[in-house]
Amino acid sequence: MKKLPAEVVASLLAVTTIPIAMLPLHLPPWAIFISWAATFAMGGPSLVNLKRIWATLPVGAFFAFLIVLGFKQAATQFSGNALVMAEMVILFVGNGSMMALARFFPGLNFIPGMFFGFATYFATLFGGFGPVAQDPLAALGAAVAMNALGPVYAWVKERYSAPEVSHQRHWKGWKAEV
């Protein structure tokens, strides 16, 4: 079977994200693109990379979920500067705890994957995406599900597209001629 150009395969995959954003689910299609790009940024959809990114994306989203719950609870107890300080402590502890997992669990040592999941969760929640807008648990499910699809899209793109022609550029400094 002759493979299609990468631009065609990637574009065909991209158009499948349009129905994902439609009601009633209103899922965040951009979350697919985030983890799709992250998969290539880490070297492509090899089995090792897929395991690393799939393990860390939901960890980041889950810690963001916990932080949001912590912020909501703090808002019932504090206001003004005390609330700001409480949120800073919650974020510090949550973020530090998430990153510390990489020290203790070798399967979670891809910290950028955690941050892709972390950022996806916040954008999903505060962007009003998911089957129930602004619901922390619905946002968690939507973020995790959509982030999980990105590496699948990366694999499909690699599997069904012709190899790309690489035009390597060598760094020649800031004032290099093009």
C-alpha positions in Angstrom: 0.0 0.0 0.0 1.3 3.4 -1.0 1.4 5.8 2.0 -0.1 9.2 1.9 1.9 12.4 2.4 2.2 13.4 6.1 0.3 16.6 5.5 -2.7 14.6 4.2 -2.7 12.1 7.1 -2.3 14.8 9.7 -5.0 17.0 8.1 -7.4 14.0 7.9 -6.8 13.4 11.6 -7.2 17.1 12.4 -10.7 17.2 10.9 -11.9 14.4 13.1 -11.5 16.8 16.0 -14.3 19.1 14.8 -17.2 16.8 15.9 -15.4 16.3 19.2 -16.0 19.9 20.2 -19.7 19.8 19.3 -22.5 19.6 21.8 -23.6 17.7 23.8 -20.1 16.6 24.9 -18.2 19.8 24.0 -14.9 18.1 24.5 -11.6 20.1 24.1 -10.2 19.1 20.7 -7.1 21.2 21.3 -6.1 18.9 24.1 -5.6 16.2 21.4 -3.2 18.6 19.6 -1.3 19.3 22.8 -0.5 15.7 23.5 0.0 14.9 19.8 2.6 17.6 19.6 4.1 16.6 22.9 4.5 13.0 21.6 6.6 14.3 18.7 8.5 16.7 20.9 9.7 13.7 23.0 10.9 11.9 19.9 7.8 10.4 18.3 5.3 7.6 19.1 7.6 4.8 20.1 6.3 2.3 22.6 8.6 3.7 25.2 7.4 7.3 24.6 3.8 6.3 24.5 4.1 4.6 27.9 5.8 7.6 29.3 3.3 10.2 28.1 0.2 8.1 28.8 1.4 7.6 32.4 2.1 11.3 33.1 -0.7 13.2 31.3 -3.4 12.0 33.7 -1.2 12.6 36.7 -0.9 16.3 35.8 -4.6 16.6 35.2 -5.4 14.9 38.5 -3.1 17.2 40.5 -4.6 20.2 38.8 -8.0 18.8 39.8 -6.9 18.5 43.4 -5.5 22.1 43.3 -8.9 23.4 42.0 -10.7 21.5 44.8 -8.2 23.0 47.3 -8.8 26.5 46.0 -12.6 26.0 46.2 -12.3 24.9 49.8 -9.9 27.7 50.7 -12.4 30.2 49.2 -14.9 29.1 51.8 -12.5 29.7 54.7 -10.5 32.8 53.6 -10.8 36.0 51.6 -8.5 38.8 50.4 -4.8 38.4 51.0 -5.3 35.3 53.2 -7.0 33.6 50.3 -4.2 34.5 48.0 -1.7 33.1 50.5 -3.7 29.9 50.9 -3.9 29.5 47.1 -0.1 30.0 46.9 0.5 27.3 49.5 -2.0 24.9 47.8 -0.3 25.4 44.4 3.2 25.0 45.9 2.3 21.8 47.7 0.3 20.4 44.8 2.8 21.2 42.1 5.8 20.1 44.2 4.1 16.9 45.1 3.3 16.1 41.5 6.9 16.7 40.4 8.2 14.7 43.4 6.4 11.6 42.0 9.0 11.5 39.3 11.7 10.9 41.9 9.9 7.9 43.5 8.2 6.3 40.5 10.5 5.8 37.4 7.4 5.4 35.2 6.4 9.0 36.0 9.8 10.6 35.1 8.5 12.6 32.1 7.6 15.8 34.0 6.7 17.7 30.9 3.9 15.2 30.3 2.6 16.1 33.7 2.6 19.7 32.8 0.8 19.1 29.5 -2.0 17.3 31.5 -1.9 20.0 34.2 -2.3 22.9 31.7 -5.0 20.9 29.7 -7.1 20.5 32.8 -7.0 24.2 33.7 -7.8 25.2 30.1 -10.7 22.7 30.0 -12.2 23.7 33.3 -11.8 27.5 32.9 -12.6 27.4 29.2 -16.0 25.8 29.9 -15.3 22.6 28.0 -16.7 19.2 28.8 -20.1 17.8 29.1 -20.8 20.0 32.2 -19.1 23.3 31.8 -17.1 24.5 34.8 -17.5 21.2 36.6 -14.2 20.1 38.1 -14.8 16.3 37.7 -16.3 16.6 34.2 -13.3 18.7 33.2 -10.9 16.0 34.6 -12.6 13.3 32.5 -12.6 15.4 29.4 -9.0 16.5 29.8 -7.7 13.0 30.4 -9.7 11.5 27.6 -8.7 14.1 25.0 -5.0 14.0 26.1 -5.0 10.3 25.7 -6.1 10.6 22.1 -3.1 12.8 21.1 -0.5 10.0 21.2 -2.9 7.8 19.3 -3.1 10.5 16.6 0.7 10.7 16.6 0.9 6.9 16.1 -1.7 6.9 13.3 0.1 9.8 11.5 3.4 7.9 11.6 1.9 4.6 10.7 0.0 5.7 7.7 2.0 8.5 6.2 5.0 8.4 3.9 8.4 9.3 5.5 8.9 13.0 5.5 11.9 14.5 3.7 14.1 16.2 6.2 16.0 19.3 5.3 18.4 19.6 8.2 19.4 23.0 9.3 22.5 23.5 11.3 22.7 26.2 13.9 25.0 29.0 12.9 24.2 31.6 15.5 21.8 34.4 15.8 23.0 36.3 12.7 23.3 33.4 10.4 22.3 33.9 6.8 19.4 31.8 5.6 
